[in-house]
Amino acid sequence: MHIRLEKFNHVKREKRYHVLRVTQTLFGDWCLEREWGRMDEAPQKERTYLPALTEARNEVERLKALDLKKGFAVIPVQMGLL
């Protein structure tokens, strides 16, 4: 699972993004990787390990809903290009 959200504010000259990825570890746990920040600066990163895929998906949906309320928009991602 891979979701990219972006927010552009031309008045403030602000370009922000938030990437959410869910992957499975070698030990069977699930890792929620978050990357966010301004597009022209170094990103901030965070990893959260969860025991079940349903918990990871719920956390992704919660974070996505928060970003959508802040004005972010979901951007289609072509996995082969990233």
N, C-alpha and C positions, 0 to 999 in steps of 0.2 A: 504494500500500500504506500502510495507516494502522493502527497498533496502539496501544491504550491499556491500561496495566496500573495497578492501584491496590492499595494495601495499607492496611488499617485495623487499628490496635492500640488498642483502647479502654482498656486498662490504662495505657498510656503517653500516651494522648490524641494519637495520632499518625495523621495522614492524609497518605499520600504517593502520588505518581503518577509515571509515566514514559510519555511518548509517543514513538513511533517512526514516522517518515514517510519514504517513499522517493518522490522526484520526479525527473523528468528535466529537465536544464538546457537552455537554448537551444543549447548547443554539443554536445549529445548525451551528455554525461556524466550520471552519476546522483548525486543528493545525498541523503544520509541525514541527516535532521534529527532531533535528540533534544531533548526538553524534559523536565525532571524537577524534583522538589522537593516541598515541603509544599504542600498545597492552599491554605493561608491565607497564603502568602508569595510573593514574586516568584520566578518560575521561573528555572532555569539552562538555558541553551541552548547547543547545539553543532551544527556542520555538518561533515560529512565528505564529500568528493567522491571518487567511485569511478568507474573507467572502464567497468565492466560491471554490468548488472543482476544477474547471478548473484552477484557479489561483494557487492553491496548486500543482497541477500536473505540471503546467508550471514551477514553481520554482524548483520542484524536478528534472525535465528534465534539467534545466539550470545548477543546481549544479552537477548533474551526468555528464553532458558533460564537465564541468570544471575539474572534477576529472579524467575522462578518458584521457583528454589531459595531465594530470600530471603523467600518468602511472598507475593509479589504475585500477583494474579489478573487474567486477561485480561478486559477490559470490552468488550462489543459497542459499536461506534461507528456512529452514523448520520451519514454524511458530509454530508447535506443540512443538518443542524443546527449543524455546526461551521464 
